[in-house]
């Protein structure tokens, strides 16, 4: 099955017109984030990565001015606060704000850090 068909089957919550517009673009982008081939066992991680990137593209502000979940917001005297996460670091700051990014981090955790042989 083609990547776009796999994506639509895996994530029916995304509007099909949006997927048709953005997936051809993101199909060329995801290897910059995850350099593994689109085959088992990497398919689920790649589909979640693309879902995360698509969410960033279609979210107003390109993923928000911050990639963190907004906990509260005020208008008078301008105030915002964000949900503190138990994790930190560039990867978690970027991927941790969507459930798809969190799944991607979980699925690819075995590839991070040193491998001892």
N, C-alpha and C positions, 0 to 999 in steps of 0.2 A: 504494500500500500504506500502511496505517496505521503510525504510529510504533512501536507495540508489536510489530507483525508484522515490521517492518524490524529492530527490536532483537533479537527472538528469532532471526531468520535470521542476523544478523550475529554475535551472541554466544551460540551454543548452550551455552557452558560455564556459563551462569547457570541456576539451577534455575527452571523455568517458574512454579512457585507463587510464588517470591520476586519474579519479574518481574511477575506478575499483581498482586501486592500493592503493590509500590513504584512501578512505572512510571506509573500514573495520577497519583501525587503528584509525581514528578520531572518529569512532562510539563509541569507548571505552574511548576516551579522553574528548569529549565535556561535560560529566557530571561534570568534575572537574571545569569547568568554569561556568556552569549553572546547578544547581541541581534540575531542574524541570523536570517532566515527558514529554516524547515525545507524546504529545496529544494536541488537540486544547484547549486553545489558545496559546500554547507554540511552536507549530510546526514552524511557520515562524521565530521566534527568533532563534530557534535551527538550522534551515537550514542556516540562515545568519551567525550564529556563526561558523558552519562547513565550510561554504564558506570562511570565513575570515581565519580560521586555515589552510585550504587547500592552500589558496593564500600565507600564510606565509611559508608553507612547500615547495611550488614549486618555490618561488621567490629566485633567487640566493642570497646566504648569509643567508638563513633561515629567510627571512622576512627583510633582509637588516641589515646592521650594526646599523641602527637606524630605528625606526618604524615611522619616520616622512617623509613627502613628500619632495623630493629634489627640491629646487627652482633653484639652479645653481651649477655648478661644474667647477673647473679649474684643469689643470694638472700641468702646471709650477708653482712652489711654493705651490702646493697642497692647494686648497681652496674649501670648500663646504659650502652651506648655505641651510637652510631648511625653509619651509613655516611655518610661525607662525600661530598657531591656536588660535581661540578665547576661546578654552577650555583647561584645563590642568588637570593633575592628572594621576595617574598610569593607570586607566581604559582607559581614552581617549588617552593617549600616545600609549597604546598597540592596542586598537581597532579602533582608529580614522584614521589610515592610509589607510584603505580600505573602499570602499562603503559598503561592507558587515558588517564590524565591526561597522561602524557608524549606519547602520540599526539595528544591534543587540543592541547597546546602546539605541537607540530610543525606540525599542520595549520592552526593559526590564527596562526602566526608572521608571516605576511604582513600581518596586520591590526594588529600592534603597532608602535608608534613612528610617527614622522612620515612622511607621504607627500609626496614632492617632485614637483612638476609643472613 
